[in-house]
Amino acid sequence: MNFQFRYIFAILLLVFQFNGIWADSLRVSVLTCSPGTDVYAHFGHTAIRVMEYEAGHDVVFNYGCFDYTENMFIYKFIKGETDYVLEIEDASFFFMRYENMGVQIDEQVLNVSDTEKQTLVHLLVQNLKPENKQYRYNYLYDNCTTRARDMIERAMTEEIEYNKLPVKLTARDELAQTLDKADWLRFGINLLLGHEIDDNNFGQRNQMFIPSHYMEELDSAYRVMDDGTRKPLVSSHAVILNSRAEMAEEKTTFTPTLCLSLFLILSLILDMYDIGNRCVSYWFDIVLSLLQGLSGLLISFLFFFSVHPAVDSNWLIVILNPIYLLYAVYLLLAYNKRKSRVLTTANMIILTLFSIMMFFVPQTFDTPTSLLVIILLLRSVSVHVTEMRIDRKVKNK
């Protein structure tokens, strides 16, 4: 469906709804797409489907559209200045695209009145206008799912009561559940997001930013009528597309926990070798410092410049920051590397203090992140002990 036809159809919906011509043949539903294998699709997707039986129209209103070819898209995305737009497309194209992605689509038909259907379509069409269709994307508080939820709530004449048993989940818990099989992506998110996503008062409403969780809430939601009676918000729930079995994502064997555990073992072997032979393998410290500094560049950029939520409350910036790049350069170029003892001692003190702080700061650190801290801490202690042994040996001579 090209843009001109989509726009014309949207205008027709807007015109006819006021006369009630199509009201009794309209059906509105919420589509929930399961997570896909692409990075941007790992959290799933939510859209609103509008069917009109008399004229045979079947369209999807999609708040999850963006232009990845836009100039400096990656920079804007990291900085938190990505604009998403609402688009309308033929339902068959929508289903075809997600079938190719190998996902499941659930459809929940809304149990709403003709007036509420008209109101919802009117709100969606108003959002399609060029001056309204664009919005600043926020992965926690303003995304394709929360937009769809808010539009549905605005169209209702009665209050919606969400009755799913409240589970006290933090945003980090929700992300961990959703990314159960995407271990490396989950590890990366845990490195980049700070204690804001560990708030125990995140709330039931905020938990709906995940498409699958909003779907669960809809299934248990009721409309509270004026007379006090409660009617289910969803009249039916069915799986209308299921291609997950064909492209099921397998959990990787080399998880961050396994890889960092092996790295810890190798680091301990090197530490014992250095201490036993009174030598320091500074090449290993250069590698570690480069990794700390390079990851610290991204963490620091997000911390100081990005408008994304939770990135400016990340305690890991203490040990993952660009300063370690300078430390790596010094170790690489210093003629007498033992003169760096002040720096290595300072590094050990920082890592020791941070390791203690991890038990008291409000941020949650997952197992791979904790392993990373242990590796850095033990290596810094090893270097400090080895340098002291070398100094004593030199003095005894």
CORBELKA-V432124 format. One line per field, one symbol per residue. ss: DSSP state (~ for helix, > for strand, _ for the rest). phi: phi as a letter, one per 30 degrees, with the letter a starting at -180 (. if undefined). burial: + if it has 16 or more other ideal C-beta (glycine too) atoms within 10 Angstrom, else -. Layout:
ss = ???
phi = ???
burial = ???
//
This chain:
ss = __~~~~~~~~~~~~~~~~~___~~~>>>>>>>>_____~~~___>>>>>>>>____>>>>>>>>>_______~~~~~~~___>>>>>>>>~~~~~~~~~~~__>>>>>>>___~~~~~~~~~~~~~~~_____>>>_>___>_~~~~~~~~~~~~___>>>>________~~~~~~~~____~~~~~~~~~~__~~~~_______~~~~_~~~~~~~~~_>>>>_____>>>_>>>>>>>>>_____________~~~~~~~~~~~~~~~~~~~~~~____~~~~~~~~~~~~~~~~~~~~~~~~_____~~~_~~~~____~~~~~~~~~~~___~~~~~~~~~~~~~~~~~~~~~_________~~~~~~~~~~~~~~~~~~~~~~~~~~~~~~_
phi = .ddededdddddedddddcidcedccbcbccccdecddedcdciabbccbcbddcidbbbcbdccacddeehdddddddicdccbdbcbdeddddddddddibcbcbcdddbdedddddddedddddddedcdcbddbdccabdddddeddddddddcdccdcdedcdcdddddddddceccdddddddddcccdddcddcejdddddddedddeddddcdbccdddjdbbedcdabbdcbbbdddbddcdddddeddddddddddddddddddddchbcdddddddddddddddddddddddcbdcddidcbcddddcbadedddddddddcddcddddeddddddddddddddddedbddcccdeeddddddedddddddddddddddddddddd
burial = -----++-++--++-++----++--+-+++++++++----++++++++++++----++++++++-+----------++-+-+-++++++++--++--++-++++++++++-+---++++++-+++-++----+---++++-++++++++-++--++-+-+-+------++++++++-++--++-++++++++++++++---+---+++++++++++++--+++---------++------+-++----------++--++---+--+---+--++----+++-+++-+++-++-++-+++-++--+-++++-+++++-+++++++-++--+-----+--++-++--++-++--+---+--+-++++-++-++++++++++++++-++-++-------
//
